[in-house]
Amino acid sequence: MYLLFPTEEDAWSRSEQEGISLGLSFHTEGKGSRYVTAPEQTIDGLWALDVESYDLDESEQATTTVDVIFPEPQEEE
Amino acid sequence: MPEKSFTVTRGGVTSTISVNRDIDAGVTTFTRNPLDKTTTRVYVTVAGHADMSGVYSASAIAHATWHQEGGRGQIAAYDYSPADQGNYSHWLLVDDSDADPYFEFFGTFAQDRPWESSNTGMATFSTISEPISVDRTASVVTSDRAGESRPLLSKVVGGAAVAYSLRDLNDKQGNNKVVRVRRESDNQERDFLAKEVSNGTLEDWVNTNVVSNGVFTNIGFESFSNASSSGFTASNTGSTGFAASPISGSNGTVISVSFDINITNGSPKLMLRTNLDPANSSPASNSLEYTSSGSKTATLTAYTNFVALYFTEGDVPSNFTVSNFKILGDDGFVETWYDQSGNGRDSTQATVARQPIIVESGTFQDGLKFTHTDTTNGKRMYVPRSTSELGTEFALVWVGKLTANSGFTKVLFGGVRGVQGNNSGSVGLMGRVDTSSTTATFRNEKTSSSSQSESQSNTLTLNEDSVMFANYDDDAVVFSVDGNVTTDTFSSTVLTSTADLRIMAGQSASGATGGFYRTQESATGICKEILVYDTNQSANRPAIEANIKNQYNLT
């Protein structure tokens, strides 16, 4: 289950926000774990963030999607 | 380890030298402390004149002129007079290029070093810590001497560019930190010394929050038997039934359980509750429904405080048996694998979903466990070192095991992607274990479509530890898996990739960590040790392998 963001920075920001709410070490001790999940760019240029474990608000819940396609790198052998 | 101080008398002058005894991969910091009559170099901070701040040096004589190293600053004893003739030392701090600043301060005659004056004005003096690199490279020891244990790896051969392990490569007592671990249940993190990994402290810490459950009791089932803390048999035909087990915890607690369930009728549900009495309780966690028999694992996340775990009948009629029920231990994940080479090249993973596993369901994995479930959450670690930084003579060492069969050759360590659409200019170690054969490979990806490699067949074994060693010396390759050595000569090797080396992850690359990670080329298994040398280690290979084999009981 993903949330889609227009920029990578926006996606990292949402991941960090979740990290803050979980009390990850970076946000309590200044070092260590900072983000919950990492965004990946989709084939249409958006940034998909896996939010399966996130505590989503209503508007976010309404905009999650599972239909995400990631680009495949060239493979020739 | 605390500092050790030594008193040194030299030329009739006594001074104290403090030695930081932290053993950190061959680099020990010696600090002259405090400033004294033997000091010949001192750090001076000049307020408001950054260009004047820096190291000043002079010979160790009274009232010397101190010159800024690499600058135009001077601190000169402009005038001085003994005790019976005025008793003063008159110091000038001046930029001799433009006389700005031009500052004077005074001390007594005996205060013949500038920092000894009681008021040095705009100048602040401090000691210089001088890192002294101790070359630990010793004669290669290929066998134990009688009655002696095998030496630490750093004593066998030093000078690694990167060194990761859960054992201490530098201190036999294991007093160096080797890993930083995040505990899944509450996201607390802690650094661990090597001895704390081996003596169970790490595993115990990860399981700190694990609670146990009590005997299941019947509330409402018409029939209830064989009750214990590990299960029960329950049935009813028309009423609501609860099998309640005492267990307590707070909001946010994550509890993982495993059990076998045999369902004749009904669709039992599992959840945490706020009270042992169902009439006064409400759900305290997610609820999981079971409609088929089998071995199950479940994770319950509390959203409020709880005191009970319930199985309910789900619907009626209901007839089911739960057995082998147990609370699973916690999980621990690696946030940092500390570099023991002394070069500070720690491998970090700040995104929790991608952190490799070190304790799973309460059990230490004896290494870093990498799984690759999907593109976004596959486990991966990066080394802040690229192929292009290895030079033309280098060696790579990987210790670990593959734990899954696959028809694909997977990246164990390095910068390679492992399949065409290569990461141009990279090198790496790869492995494949499938049902009919195994392959171990040292690979150079020359261009996006061209590669060269040295491979061995059937030297890897599923679920068995191996040590893989590759030495490269201007196209000459020595490749070894558990001591089975083959050689090769590469041609027109390309070593230009600036992508970070990866541990158990296959990824094309653009930049340090970018590019496409793929589960298909990423190795599932456990990594125990990574060594990178940016020097030729072919002569030291037997000693390195002997040390590792002894440590991990490899044959």
Interface residues (C-beta under 8 A of the other chain):
Chain A: S15 G19 L22 G23 L24 S25 F26 E29 G32 S33 R34 Y35 V36 T37 A38 P39 E40 A48 D50 F70 P71 E72 P73 Q74 E75 E76 E77
Chain B: R180 R182 D186 N187 Q188 E189 E335 T336 A350 T351 V352 A353 R354 Q355 T375 T376 N377 R417 V419 Q420 G421 S448 S449 S508 G515 F516 R518
